[in-house]
Amino acid sequence: MSGQAHDHQVLAGEVAQLRADYEALIQFLYLAPVGLVQAETDGSIVMMNPISAQLLMPLSRDGGLDNLFTALDGVAPDLRYLCDQYTRPSGKICDGLHVHLNAGGAGKKVPQILSVTLLKLDATRLMAVIDDVTMQVRRERQLRQSDAWLNAILTGITDYALVGLDARGAIAEWNPSIGRVTGFGEGAVGQPYSIFYPPDAMTPEHLHDRLRDADRDGWSMDEGKRMRADGSAFWGSAMIAPLPDREAADHAGVPAYCLILRDITDKRGAIERRRREAFGDHLTGLANRRAFFEAAEQELVRSRTAPRPTALIALDADHFKAINDRHGHPGGDAVLQHLAGILAETFREVDVVARIGGEEFAVLLPSTDLARAAVVAERLRAIVASGVVHFDGSRIRYTVSAGVACLLDGEGGTDLLLKRADQALYAAKRAGRNRVERWRPELAGTSTHPADGGSDAA
């Protein structure tokens, strides 16, 4: 055999091996127990297996699946931003990003949640791994609560306040540990334990929610900003546990619960970093879709037990596509960051301000009726309309439209509340944009996804 013939034979063998490897890869893609999507770095889909198509198709507004980022933009707006910010030639862009498709509620036993892992294979290719982790997330949430409880028990406690609370959540008696950690003196007796929280971080209803949670689960715990008597803040952990004989202590001044308040300021950096990774929107710094749905679900479950109004404001930037077309995605990102800053300054600490879609935001307002929510939404709209975003030598002016809805007792759940707010939002868009609309019964059944065409006001 001549050398040339031998080379051809070797080449043919290599081609055959490559073909066999490719067919094996295709078979693996199609038989894999999770969704697999190969895409270009701009999100254009090159290949996907049936599971990924099944998971992504309900997210498509036009029935097509041409671009991964476009398909997920309404539920995972961070994805494109994370990819753009990833500068390494290859590696893991995100690992197990949780994407909430709905909130559960009426007609649904549990919210549906996807996990998305995005890998950069090289300069031009991405691989996405998508899985339905709905039940796994429920178990993880229970484990997080258990871990928090164990951490409170097992961590070496060097400085803590041990506070007796009566059946109404008022401080029943003073002791030196309260003064040591918080600076409050004996005048704190008879005051609600919310004096340890920032003024806008807890409603009266939330105060009693924590007591009911402790009655039901044996304990209730949260972490966040706490206040000392002199007005200074610290990062604290507060665990409430019912006392064994609390049934007999249902009048003022008699301890029925024990509150352990710890100063964990030294751990705040690590706690906040983990919280941002799991529950924060990377572009805006606001809560993400996952944090919003979990908070809304908890608030509405509580409001079914103890009825009170819960309001929701749904809003987005008007003509946002035109802003992106004119100034590019970086210009659009600057607008979203500007809007996020205004949102963070406008609402209370107890409110949940979140980015839930590409240019879509939602604000959950506990213990707030429709009229009060509409007032604050109008104030936000006016602030945005009077502002300007400076970007790359340009002055970008933009407006927002907002829809406001309210449930009085939590019935119908987050999906119903969000649907009504969306219907009011798109009524505002149909009426000319740059306005606030309240939900009303005649809006039921209206479309919530009209085209948002037109040009921006830059």
SULZIJO-V409877 format. One record per residue. N is the residue number from 1. SS is DSSP state (~ for helix, > for strand, _ for the rest). PSI is psi in radians with two decimals (* if undefined). OMEGA is omega in whole degrees, 0 to 359 (* if undefined). Layout:
n:N ss:SS psi:PSI omega:OMEGA
n:N ss:SS psi:PSI omega:OMEGA
//
This chain:
n:1 ss:_ psi:2.31 omega:181
n:2 ss:_ psi:2.82 omega:179
n:3 ss:~ psi:-0.64 omega:181
n:4 ss:~ psi:-0.73 omega:179
n:5 ss:~ psi:-0.68 omega:179
n:6 ss:~ psi:-0.72 omega:179
n:7 ss:~ psi:-0.71 omega:178
n:8 ss:~ psi:-0.70 omega:180
n:9 ss:~ psi:-0.73 omega:178
n:10 ss:~ psi:-0.76 omega:180
n:11 ss:~ psi:-0.74 omega:179
n:12 ss:~ psi:-0.68 omega:178
n:13 ss:~ psi:-0.70 omega:179
n:14 ss:~ psi:-0.71 omega:178
n:15 ss:~ psi:-0.75 omega:179
n:16 ss:~ psi:-0.70 omega:179
n:17 ss:~ psi:-0.72 omega:178
n:18 ss:~ psi:-0.72 omega:179
n:19 ss:~ psi:-0.73 omega:179
n:20 ss:~ psi:-0.72 omega:178
n:21 ss:~ psi:-0.71 omega:181
n:22 ss:~ psi:-0.76 omega:179
n:23 ss:~ psi:-0.63 omega:178
n:24 ss:~ psi:-0.68 omega:178
n:25 ss:~ psi:-0.77 omega:179
n:26 ss:~ psi:-0.74 omega:180
n:27 ss:~ psi:-0.70 omega:178
n:28 ss:~ psi:-0.78 omega:179
n:29 ss:~ psi:-0.77 omega:185
n:30 ss:~ psi:-0.45 omega:182
n:31 ss:~ psi:-0.13 omega:182
n:32 ss:_ psi:2.48 omega:183
n:33 ss:_ psi:0.03 omega:177
n:34 ss:_ psi:2.89 omega:177
n:35 ss:> psi:2.31 omega:178
n:36 ss:> psi:2.25 omega:181
n:37 ss:> psi:2.20 omega:171
n:38 ss:> psi:2.31 omega:183
n:39 ss:> psi:2.82 omega:172
n:40 ss:> psi:2.92 omega:185
n:41 ss:_ psi:-0.28 omega:175
n:42 ss:_ psi:0.07 omega:178
n:43 ss:_ psi:-0.16 omega:181
n:44 ss:> psi:2.20 omega:185
n:45 ss:> psi:2.24 omega:178
n:46 ss:> psi:-0.67 omega:184
n:47 ss:> psi:2.52 omega:174
n:48 ss:> psi:2.67 omega:178
n:49 ss:_ psi:2.96 omega:186
n:50 ss:~ psi:-0.62 omega:181
n:51 ss:~ psi:-0.74 omega:180
n:52 ss:~ psi:-0.69 omega:178
n:53 ss:~ psi:-0.71 omega:179
n:54 ss:~ psi:-0.68 omega:182
n:55 ss:~ psi:-0.60 omega:186
n:56 ss:~ psi:-0.49 omega:186
n:57 ss:~ psi:-0.71 omega:179
n:58 ss:_ psi:-0.30 omega:181
n:59 ss:_ psi:-0.24 omega:184
n:60 ss:_ psi:2.22 omega:180
n:61 ss:_ psi:-0.43 omega:183
n:62 ss:_ psi:0.12 omega:178
n:63 ss:_ psi:0.02 omega:180
n:64 ss:_ psi:2.73 omega:177
n:65 ss:_ psi:1.29 omega:182
n:66 ss:_ psi:-0.46 omega:185
n:67 ss:> psi:2.23 omega:183
n:68 ss:~ psi:-0.79 omega:181
n:69 ss:~ psi:-0.69 omega:179
n:70 ss:~ psi:-0.73 omega:180
n:71 ss:~ psi:-0.64 omega:185
n:72 ss:~ psi:-0.02 omega:187
n:73 ss:_ psi:-0.61 omega:182
n:74 ss:_ psi:-0.34 omega:182
n:75 ss:_ psi:-0.30 omega:180
n:76 ss:_ psi:1.17 omega:183
n:77 ss:_ psi:-0.31 omega:180
n:78 ss:~ psi:-0.39 omega:193
n:79 ss:~ psi:-0.86 omega:180
n:80 ss:~ psi:-0.72 omega:180
n:81 ss:~ psi:-0.79 omega:179
n:82 ss:~ psi:-0.69 omega:179
n:83 ss:~ psi:-0.77 omega:180
n:84 ss:~ psi:-0.60 omega:183
n:85 ss:~ psi:-0.19 omega:183
n:86 ss:_ psi:1.97 omega:188
n:87 ss:_ psi:-0.18 omega:181
n:88 ss:_ psi:2.66 omega:181
n:89 ss:_ psi:-0.46 omega:178
n:90 ss:_ psi:2.84 omega:178
n:91 ss:> psi:-2.99 omega:185
n:92 ss:> psi:2.00 omega:181
n:93 ss:> psi:-0.78 omega:174
n:94 ss:> psi:2.66 omega:186
n:95 ss:> psi:1.93 omega:176
n:96 ss:> psi:0.70 omega:176
n:97 ss:> psi:2.14 omega:182
n:98 ss:> psi:2.27 omega:183
n:99 ss:> psi:2.00 omega:180
n:100 ss:> psi:2.07 omega:180
n:101 ss:_ psi:-0.57 omega:178
n:102 ss:_ psi:3.13 omega:184
n:103 ss:_ psi:0.14 omega:187
n:104 ss:_ psi:-2.55 omega:177
n:105 ss:> psi:-2.54 omega:187
n:106 ss:_ psi:2.14 omega:177
n:107 ss:_ psi:-0.11 omega:180
n:108 ss:> psi:2.33 omega:180
n:109 ss:_ psi:-0.72 omega:182
n:110 ss:_ psi:2.70 omega:175
n:111 ss:_ psi:2.57 omega:178
n:112 ss:_ psi:2.29 omega:185
n:113 ss:> psi:2.30 omega:174
n:114 ss:> psi:2.64 omega:172
n:115 ss:> psi:2.26 omega:181
n:116 ss:> psi:2.14 omega:172
n:117 ss:> psi:2.23 omega:184
n:118 ss:> psi:2.16 omega:181
n:119 ss:> psi:2.41 omega:173
n:120 ss:> psi:1.97 omega:184
n:121 ss:_ psi:-0.72 omega:178
n:122 ss:_ psi:-2.85 omega:186
n:123 ss:_ psi:-0.32 omega:186
n:124 ss:_ psi:-0.15 omega:189
n:125 ss:> psi:2.49 omega:174
n:126 ss:> psi:2.70 omega:171
n:127 ss:> psi:2.22 omega:178
n:128 ss:> psi:2.36 omega:175
n:129 ss:> psi:2.11 omega:187
n:130 ss:> psi:2.31 omega:182
n:131 ss:> psi:2.59 omega:175
n:132 ss:> psi:1.99 omega:184
n:133 ss:_ psi:0.51 omega:185
n:134 ss:~ psi:-0.93 omega:183
n:135 ss:~ psi:-0.62 omega:179
n:136 ss:~ psi:-0.69 omega:181
n:137 ss:~ psi:-0.67 omega:177
n:138 ss:~ psi:-0.74 omega:179
n:139 ss:~ psi:-0.69 omega:180
n:140 ss:~ psi:-0.65 omega:180
n:141 ss:~ psi:-0.73 omega:178
n:142 ss:~ psi:-0.68 omega:179
n:143 ss:~ psi:-0.67 omega:179
n:144 ss:~ psi:-0.75 omega:179
n:145 ss:~ psi:-0.72 omega:179
n:146 ss:~ psi:-0.72 omega:179
n:147 ss:~ psi:-0.73 omega:179
n:148 ss:~ psi:-0.72 omega:179
n:149 ss:~ psi:-0.80 omega:180
n:150 ss:~ psi:-0.66 omega:179
n:151 ss:~ psi:-0.68 omega:179
n:152 ss:~ psi:-0.56 omega:181
n:153 ss:~ psi:-0.76 omega:191
n:154 ss:~ psi:-0.41 omega:181
n:155 ss:_ psi:2.41 omega:178
n:156 ss:_ psi:1.95 omega:181
n:157 ss:_ psi:2.04 omega:180
n:158 ss:_ psi:-0.44 omega:181
n:159 ss:_ psi:2.01 omega:182
n:160 ss:> psi:2.76 omega:174
n:161 ss:> psi:2.30 omega:177
n:162 ss:> psi:1.95 omega:190
n:163 ss:> psi:2.22 omega:173
n:164 ss:> psi:2.28 omega:179
n:165 ss:> psi:2.52 omega:175
n:166 ss:_ psi:-3.08 omega:186
n:167 ss:_ psi:-0.30 omega:180
n:168 ss:_ psi:0.02 omega:179
n:169 ss:_ psi:0.22 omega:177
n:170 ss:> psi:2.63 omega:180
n:171 ss:> psi:2.12 omega:188
n:172 ss:> psi:-0.52 omega:182
n:173 ss:> psi:2.66 omega:182
n:174 ss:_ psi:2.58 omega:172
n:175 ss:_ psi:2.87 omega:185
n:176 ss:~ psi:-0.47 omega:181
n:177 ss:~ psi:-0.57 omega:178
n:178 ss:~ psi:-0.80 omega:179
n:179 ss:~ psi:-0.64 omega:183
n:180 ss:~ psi:-0.73 omega:184
n:181 ss:~ psi:-0.69 omega:189
n:182 ss:~ psi:-0.31 omega:182
n:183 ss:_ psi:-0.05 omega:179
n:184 ss:_ psi:2.40 omega:179
n:185 ss:_ psi:-2.83 omega:184
n:186 ss:~ psi:-0.28 omega:176
n:187 ss:~ psi:-0.20 omega:178
n:188 ss:~ psi:-0.36 omega:181
n:189 ss:_ psi:2.28 omega:182
n:190 ss:_ psi:-0.21 omega:178
n:191 ss:_ psi:2.61 omega:176
n:192 ss:> psi:2.64 omega:181
n:193 ss:~ psi:-0.15 omega:177
n:194 ss:~ psi:-0.14 omega:175
n:195 ss:~ psi:-0.30 omega:177
n:196 ss:~ psi:-0.02 omega:183
n:197 ss:> psi:2.73 omega:172
n:198 ss:_ psi:2.62 omega:186
n:199 ss:_ psi:-0.58 omega:183
n:200 ss:_ psi:0.34 omega:184
n:201 ss:_ psi:-0.15 omega:183
n:202 ss:_ psi:2.34 omega:174
n:203 ss:_ psi:2.84 omega:175
n:204 ss:~ psi:-0.60 omega:179
n:205 ss:~ psi:-0.70 omega:179
n:206 ss:~ psi:-0.63 omega:179
n:207 ss:~ psi:-0.80 omega:181
n:208 ss:~ psi:-0.47 omega:176
n:209 ss:~ psi:-0.77 omega:182
n:210 ss:~ psi:-0.66 omega:178
n:211 ss:~ psi:-0.73 omega:179
n:212 ss:~ psi:-0.68 omega:177
n:213 ss:~ psi:-0.72 omega:179
n:214 ss:~ psi:-0.69 omega:177
n:215 ss:~ psi:-0.73 omega:184
n:216 ss:~ psi:-0.78 omega:189
n:217 ss:~ psi:-0.17 omega:183
n:218 ss:_ psi:-0.26 omega:178
n:219 ss:_ psi:2.81 omega:175
n:220 ss:> psi:2.35 omega:186
n:221 ss:> psi:2.49 omega:171
n:222 ss:> psi:2.82 omega:179
n:223 ss:> psi:2.56 omega:179
n:224 ss:> psi:-2.89 omega:183
n:225 ss:> psi:2.34 omega:176
n:226 ss:> psi:2.84 omega:185
n:227 ss:> psi:2.48 omega:173
n:228 ss:_ psi:2.97 omega:182
n:229 ss:_ psi:-0.52 omega:181
n:230 ss:_ psi:0.08 omega:178
n:231 ss:_ psi:-0.11 omega:178
n:232 ss:_ psi:2.70 omega:184
n:233 ss:> psi:2.67 omega:171
n:234 ss:> psi:2.84 omega:178
n:235 ss:> psi:2.12 omega:188
n:236 ss:> psi:2.79 omega:174
n:237 ss:> psi:2.26 omega:182
n:238 ss:> psi:2.06 omega:178
n:239 ss:> psi:2.24 omega:178
n:240 ss:> psi:2.28 omega:177
n:241 ss:> psi:2.42 omega:179
n:242 ss:> psi:2.52 omega:175
n:243 ss:_ psi:2.61 omega:186
n:244 ss:_ psi:-0.62 omega:184
n:245 ss:_ psi:0.57 omega:186
n:246 ss:~ psi:-0.43 omega:181
n:247 ss:~ psi:-0.54 omega:181
n:248 ss:~ psi:-0.21 omega:184
n:249 ss:_ psi:1.16 omega:182
n:250 ss:_ psi:0.48 omega:172
n:251 ss:_ psi:2.77 omega:189
n:252 ss:_ psi:2.49 omega:174
n:253 ss:_ psi:-0.14 omega:180
n:254 ss:_ psi:2.16 omega:183
n:255 ss:_ psi:2.26 omega:176
n:256 ss:_ psi:-0.34 omega:181
n:257 ss:> psi:2.75 omega:174
n:258 ss:> psi:2.22 omega:176
n:259 ss:> psi:2.15 omega:174
n:260 ss:> psi:2.00 omega:183
n:261 ss:> psi:2.07 omega:182
n:262 ss:> psi:2.50 omega:172
n:263 ss:> psi:1.92 omega:181
n:264 ss:_ psi:0.61 omega:181
n:265 ss:~ psi:-0.64 omega:182
n:266 ss:~ psi:-0.31 omega:180
n:267 ss:~ psi:0.03 omega:188
n:268 ss:~ psi:-0.73 omega:183
n:269 ss:~ psi:-0.86 omega:181
n:270 ss:~ psi:-0.68 omega:180
n:271 ss:~ psi:-0.81 omega:181
n:272 ss:~ psi:-0.65 omega:179
n:273 ss:~ psi:-0.79 omega:178
n:274 ss:~ psi:-0.68 omega:181
n:275 ss:~ psi:-0.73 omega:179
n:276 ss:~ psi:-0.72 omega:181
n:277 ss:~ psi:-0.67 omega:184
n:278 ss:~ psi:-0.62 omega:190
n:279 ss:~ psi:0.14 omega:182
n:280 ss:> psi:2.59 omega:174
n:281 ss:_ psi:2.13 omega:189
n:282 ss:_ psi:-0.58 omega:183
n:283 ss:_ psi:-0.80 omega:190
n:284 ss:_ psi:-0.33 omega:184
n:285 ss:_ psi:-0.05 omega:177
n:286 ss:_ psi:3.09 omega:172
n:287 ss:> psi:2.65 omega:178
n:288 ss:_ psi:-3.11 omega:183
n:289 ss:~ psi:-0.71 omega:180
n:290 ss:~ psi:-0.82 omega:180
n:291 ss:~ psi:-0.69 omega:181
n:292 ss:~ psi:-0.88 omega:184
n:293 ss:~ psi:-0.67 omega:180
n:294 ss:~ psi:-0.74 omega:180
n:295 ss:~ psi:-0.73 omega:181
n:296 ss:~ psi:-0.73 omega:179
n:297 ss:~ psi:-0.79 omega:181
n:298 ss:~ psi:-0.76 omega:182
n:299 ss:~ psi:-0.74 omega:183
n:300 ss:~ psi:-0.56 omega:174
n:301 ss:~ psi:-0.76 omega:179
n:302 ss:~ psi:-0.67 omega:183
n:303 ss:~ psi:-0.32 omega:173
n:304 ss:~ psi:-0.52 omega:178
n:305 ss:~ psi:-0.77 omega:179
n:306 ss:_ psi:1.58 omega:188
n:307 ss:_ psi:2.33 omega:174
n:308 ss:_ psi:2.70 omega:183
n:309 ss:_ psi:2.50 omega:173
n:310 ss:> psi:2.13 omega:184
n:311 ss:> psi:2.74 omega:178
n:312 ss:> psi:2.32 omega:173
n:313 ss:> psi:2.12 omega:173
n:314 ss:> psi:2.29 omega:182
n:315 ss:> psi:2.73 omega:171
n:316 ss:> psi:2.90 omega:181
n:317 ss:> psi:2.27 omega:179
n:318 ss:_ psi:2.48 omega:175
n:319 ss:_ psi:0.70 omega:185
n:320 ss:~ psi:-0.58 omega:178
n:321 ss:~ psi:-0.68 omega:179
n:322 ss:~ psi:-0.62 omega:177
n:323 ss:~ psi:-0.79 omega:178
n:324 ss:~ psi:-0.73 omega:181
n:325 ss:~ psi:-0.65 omega:184
n:326 ss:~ psi:-0.69 omega:187
n:327 ss:~ psi:-0.01 omega:181
n:328 ss:~ psi:2.98 omega:180
n:329 ss:~ psi:-0.64 omega:177
n:330 ss:~ psi:-0.67 omega:177
n:331 ss:~ psi:-0.73 omega:176
n:332 ss:~ psi:-0.71 omega:178
n:333 ss:~ psi:-0.68 omega:179
n:334 ss:~ psi:-0.67 omega:178
n:335 ss:~ psi:-0.78 omega:180
n:336 ss:~ psi:-0.68 omega:178
n:337 ss:~ psi:-0.66 omega:177
n:338 ss:~ psi:-0.79 omega:179
n:339 ss:~ psi:-0.70 omega:180
n:340 ss:~ psi:-0.69 omega:179
n:341 ss:~ psi:-0.72 omega:178
n:342 ss:~ psi:-0.73 omega:179
n:343 ss:~ psi:-0.79 omega:182
n:344 ss:~ psi:-0.57 omega:181
n:345 ss:~ psi:-0.36 omega:188
n:346 ss:~ psi:-0.62 omega:191
n:347 ss:_ psi:2.88 omega:181
n:348 ss:_ psi:2.84 omega:177
n:349 ss:_ psi:-0.52 omega:180
n:350 ss:_ psi:-0.37 omega:179
n:351 ss:_ psi:2.64 omega:179
n:352 ss:> psi:1.94 omega:182
n:353 ss:> psi:2.10 omega:189
n:354 ss:> psi:2.64 omega:168
n:355 ss:> psi:2.07 omega:186
n:356 ss:_ psi:-0.06 omega:178
n:357 ss:_ psi:-2.98 omega:183
n:358 ss:_ psi:-1.12 omega:175
n:359 ss:_ psi:0.39 omega:185
n:360 ss:> psi:2.29 omega:180
n:361 ss:> psi:2.74 omega:177
n:362 ss:> psi:2.52 omega:178
n:363 ss:> psi:2.11 omega:176
n:364 ss:> psi:2.21 omega:183
n:365 ss:> psi:1.69 omega:179
n:366 ss:> psi:2.58 omega:176
n:367 ss:_ psi:0.73 omega:182
n:368 ss:_ psi:2.29 omega:180
n:369 ss:_ psi:3.07 omega:186
n:370 ss:~ psi:-0.73 omega:184
n:371 ss:~ psi:-0.79 omega:181
n:372 ss:~ psi:-0.66 omega:178
n:373 ss:~ psi:-0.67 omega:179
n:374 ss:~ psi:-0.63 omega:179
n:375 ss:~ psi:-0.82 omega:182
n:376 ss:~ psi:-0.56 omega:176
n:377 ss:~ psi:-0.70 omega:178
n:378 ss:~ psi:-0.68 omega:177
n:379 ss:~ psi:-0.75 omega:177
n:380 ss:~ psi:-0.81 omega:181
n:381 ss:~ psi:-0.76 omega:182
n:382 ss:~ psi:-0.69 omega:179
n:383 ss:~ psi:-0.78 omega:180
n:384 ss:~ psi:-0.79 omega:183
n:385 ss:~ psi:-0.45 omega:182
n:386 ss:_ psi:-0.06 omega:184
n:387 ss:_ psi:3.10 omega:180
n:388 ss:_ psi:2.52 omega:177
n:389 ss:> psi:2.16 omega:177
n:390 ss:> psi:2.07 omega:182
n:391 ss:> psi:2.11 omega:172
n:392 ss:_ psi:0.79 omega:178
n:393 ss:_ psi:-0.04 omega:181
n:394 ss:> psi:2.71 omega:174
n:395 ss:> psi:1.92 omega:183
n:396 ss:> psi:2.06 omega:173
n:397 ss:_ psi:2.45 omega:181
n:398 ss:_ psi:2.91 omega:177
n:399 ss:_ psi:2.96 omega:176
n:400 ss:> psi:2.65 omega:170
n:401 ss:> psi:2.57 omega:184
n:402 ss:> psi:2.53 omega:174
n:403 ss:> psi:2.42 omega:184
n:404 ss:> psi:2.33 omega:177
n:405 ss:> psi:2.88 omega:183
n:406 ss:> psi:2.46 omega:170
n:407 ss:> psi:2.42 omega:185
n:408 ss:_ psi:-0.42 omega:184
n:409 ss:_ psi:0.24 omega:177
n:410 ss:_ psi:-0.13 omega:182
n:411 ss:_ psi:2.35 omega:183
n:412 ss:_ psi:-0.41 omega:173
n:413 ss:~ psi:-3.06 omega:185
n:414 ss:~ psi:-0.68 omega:181
n:415 ss:~ psi:-0.75 omega:180
n:416 ss:~ psi:-0.77 omega:180
n:417 ss:~ psi:-0.76 omega:180
n:418 ss:~ psi:-0.66 omega:179
n:419 ss:~ psi:-0.75 omega:180
n:420 ss:~ psi:-0.71 omega:178
n:421 ss:~ psi:-0.67 omega:177
n:422 ss:~ psi:-0.73 omega:179
n:423 ss:~ psi:-0.69 omega:177
n:424 ss:~ psi:-0.66 omega:178
n:425 ss:~ psi:-0.80 omega:183
n:426 ss:~ psi:-0.34 omega:169
n:427 ss:~ psi:-0.65 omega:177
n:428 ss:~ psi:-0.66 omega:179
n:429 ss:~ psi:-0.73 omega:180
n:430 ss:~ psi:-0.45 omega:181
n:431 ss:_ psi:0.06 omega:175
n:432 ss:_ psi:-0.07 omega:180
n:433 ss:_ psi:3.04 omega:182
n:434 ss:_ psi:0.84 omega:181
n:435 ss:_ psi:2.90 omega:179
n:436 ss:> psi:2.30 omega:176
n:437 ss:> psi:2.45 omega:173
n:438 ss:> psi:2.59 omega:176
n:439 ss:_ psi:2.46 omega:175
n:440 ss:_ psi:2.70 omega:188
n:441 ss:~ psi:-0.58 omega:182
n:442 ss:~ psi:-0.20 omega:177
n:443 ss:~ psi:-0.23 omega:181
n:444 ss:_ psi:2.35 omega:179
n:445 ss:_ psi:-0.09 omega:179
n:446 ss:_ psi:2.74 omega:180
n:447 ss:_ psi:2.52 omega:177
n:448 ss:_ psi:0.23 omega:181
n:449 ss:_ psi:1.02 omega:174
n:450 ss:_ psi:2.81 omega:178
n:451 ss:_ psi:2.41 omega:179
n:452 ss:_ psi:1.19 omega:183
n:453 ss:_ psi:-2.92 omega:179
n:454 ss:_ psi:3.08 omega:182
n:455 ss:_ psi:2.76 omega:179
n:456 ss:_ psi:2.86 omega:175
n:457 ss:_ psi:1.60 omega:183
n:458 ss:_ psi:* omega:*
//
